[in-house]
Amino acid sequence: MKKFASIFILLLALTAKTGHSLQAREVVTPQDTLYVDLQTALEVALSDNPVIKIADRSIERAVYAARESRSGLWPGISASGAYSRTLKKQVMVMDFGGQSMEIAVGTDNNWMGGVSLSLPLVAPALWKMVQLSALDIDMAVEKARSSKLAMIRAVKQAFYSHLLAKDSYDVLHRNYDNVALNTKTVSDKYDQGMASEFDKLRAEVALKNQRPGLMAAETAVELSSMQLKALMGLDIEYPVLFEGSLSYFEQEVTPEGLVPAQHLSTDENPELVQLGIQKKQLQTALEATKASYLPTLSLSSNFQYSSMNNNFKFSNYNWFPYSTAALALHVPIFSGMKKQQQVKQSRLDMQNLEDSRVQTERTLRLNMSNSLNQMDKAVEELASNKENMAMAEKAYSISRKQFEVGMGTWLDLSASELALTQARLAYHQSIYNYLYYLAELENLLGVNTY
């Protein structure tokens, strides 16, 4: 009873945010209305939602970053050219037999052009960075998978919430119709002198009291529809009609497959998989830091032409080649204990990561147990609520017939009608609870049921 009271209070609160009338649901559906079931909603969300698009681009970006890292293993080739104009030539003084002679050295124009090549032959730290960039791709792929799993869960839960709101509206609308019919019956009896004015007024007040709840239920349907369209990446004003009812999923509410949480595998859980990749990244980063202790060997080569002239007659220039090749060995000896401190930081990061993994696993097991318990509870509630709904329908039918022939009171009829409404709401709520926590459990397990 407290649960249903909370539902009605929420619906009434939503009423204050809308000015729509009951006739809003009777608007003719446009010809371009999109009819969507759960499968279609998932397909559209996974293709049009901006979050999924961003995740896919992150993978592409990680691939480009990995190629950038691997480019350091390839030879680096560059070309260069230079021109210089001598404004004032250098003068050299030479002594010839006791006489000094001044000689201007150089030419007016100096030209140089060439190509240089560099290639790392032994670079342990660079090799580790290439491995680290490959792990970045794995992380991007896993984050994209996590985004898709989260989107599947969100769309499923939003779709089920919309069906619950729609079914609740239908139940309340049927209740409104029943109360309207009962009010008409009381009015007819009053006109015939078979009912008191008090009963007539009480019935009319009860009918008017149904309208706020019905309007709030209508608003809940509209809000849940807009939320679902937003998740699908559609404009909230786009005409979409979501098909189905929670009763269609009744056969899925079954105790089969409900096993203890400790027997379920968490190997595919997105958070744990990402923590595993992070551990590999920290290990590789630590190895890269240690590799910086090792010597590096590189090859460099240079080939160039130069010409020196006093004019701009290029056809008469003489070009002289010049080339070199060199091996460079770099041996790190002391860097102010910088690398040692980096190694210590990396080891602390790995310890923190391991503690985070332990805590994540505990939280995951707790959430899995809660989802399984809620699903098991929903299975039991569905069986009870379904039986209770059948009895409430029968009781309402009997109570109405008794009221029509004058053997029952309006209060009895109203009580049986309220019990029927609550039984129908409870029936749909139990199906919703099972499906909601099933989607939650699938996301925790990292299972893609799409």
Summary of the structure (lengths in Angstrom):
residues: 450
radius of gyration: 39.8
end to end distance: 35.8
largest distance: 153.8
contacts: 1306
relative contact order: 0.14
helix: 66%
strand: 15%
